[in-house]
Amino acid sequence: SKVEKFRIILDRYKVSEDETIFITDTLGDLLEARVVNIPTIAVTYGAHNRSFFMREPHSNLVSIVDSVDELGRMIV
């Protein structure tokens, strides 16, 4: 599960959830990141489109982006 992997990363690198950002193209990943409160950017140019991410509110969803250029502007 990614939940356990997220916890390992946070512990290993001694960072908190608010010091991280997760980028994903799937709703499942977004849901797993929500379990550990990791802020997440969803990209629509992978497995799922915008409608998948917008089906319900997600407390950890920072943004939905439609291109690599837009993602680059978000994380600079």
C-alpha positions as CSV (number, residue, x, y, z in Angstrom):
1,S,0.0,0.0,0.0
2,K,1.2,3.5,-0.7
3,V,0.0,4.6,2.8
4,E,2.8,2.5,4.4
5,K,5.3,3.8,1.8
6,F,4.3,7.4,2.5
7,R,4.8,6.8,6.2
8,I,8.3,5.2,5.6
9,I,9.3,8.2,3.5
10,L,8.1,10.8,6.0
11,D,10.0,8.9,8.8
12,R,13.2,8.2,6.8
13,Y,13.6,11.8,5.7
14,K,12.2,13.4,8.9
15,V,9.7,15.6,7.1
16,S,6.1,16.3,8.0
17,E,3.1,16.0,5.7
18,D,3.0,19.7,5.1
19,E,6.6,19.7,3.8
20,T,5.7,17.3,1.0
21,I,3.8,17.3,-2.2
22,F,2.6,14.2,-4.0
23,I,1.9,14.2,-7.8
24,T,-0.3,11.5,-9.2
25,D,-2.5,10.6,-12.2
26,T,-4.9,8.2,-10.4
27,L,-7.8,8.6,-8.0
28,G,-6.6,5.6,-5.9
29,D,-3.3,7.3,-5.2
30,L,-5.0,10.5,-4.2
31,L,-7.2,8.6,-1.8
32,E,-4.2,6.8,-0.2
33,A,-2.3,10.1,0.2
34,R,-5.4,11.5,1.9
35,V,-5.1,8.8,4.6
36,V,-1.8,10.3,5.7
37,N,-2.7,14.0,4.9
38,I,-0.2,14.5,2.1
39,P,-1.0,17.4,-0.1
40,T,-1.5,16.1,-3.7
41,I,-1.5,17.5,-7.2
42,A,-3.5,15.5,-9.7
43,V,-2.5,15.5,-13.3
44,T,-5.0,14.8,-16.0
45,Y,-2.6,13.6,-18.7
46,G,-2.2,10.1,-17.3
47,A,-4.6,7.4,-16.2
48,H,-7.6,9.6,-15.1
49,N,-9.1,12.7,-16.4
50,R,-10.4,15.7,-14.4
51,S,-13.9,14.3,-13.8
52,F,-12.4,11.4,-11.8
53,F,-10.7,13.7,-9.4
54,M,-13.7,16.0,-9.1
55,R,-16.3,13.4,-8.3
56,E,-16.1,14.3,-4.6
57,P,-14.1,16.8,-2.5
58,H,-10.6,15.7,-1.3
59,S,-9.1,17.5,1.6
60,N,-5.6,16.9,0.4
61,L,-6.1,17.9,-3.2
62,V,-4.1,21.0,-3.9
63,S,-4.8,21.4,-7.6
64,I,-5.6,19.5,-10.8
65,V,-3.3,20.3,-13.7
66,D,-3.7,19.6,-17.4
67,S,-0.1,19.8,-18.7
68,V,3.5,19.4,-17.7
69,D,4.1,23.1,-18.1
70,E,1.2,23.9,-15.7
71,L,2.7,21.4,-13.2
72,G,6.1,23.0,-13.5
73,R,4.5,26.4,-12.6
74,M,2.8,24.8,-9.6
75,I,5.9,23.4,-8.0
76,V,8.5,26.1,-8.7
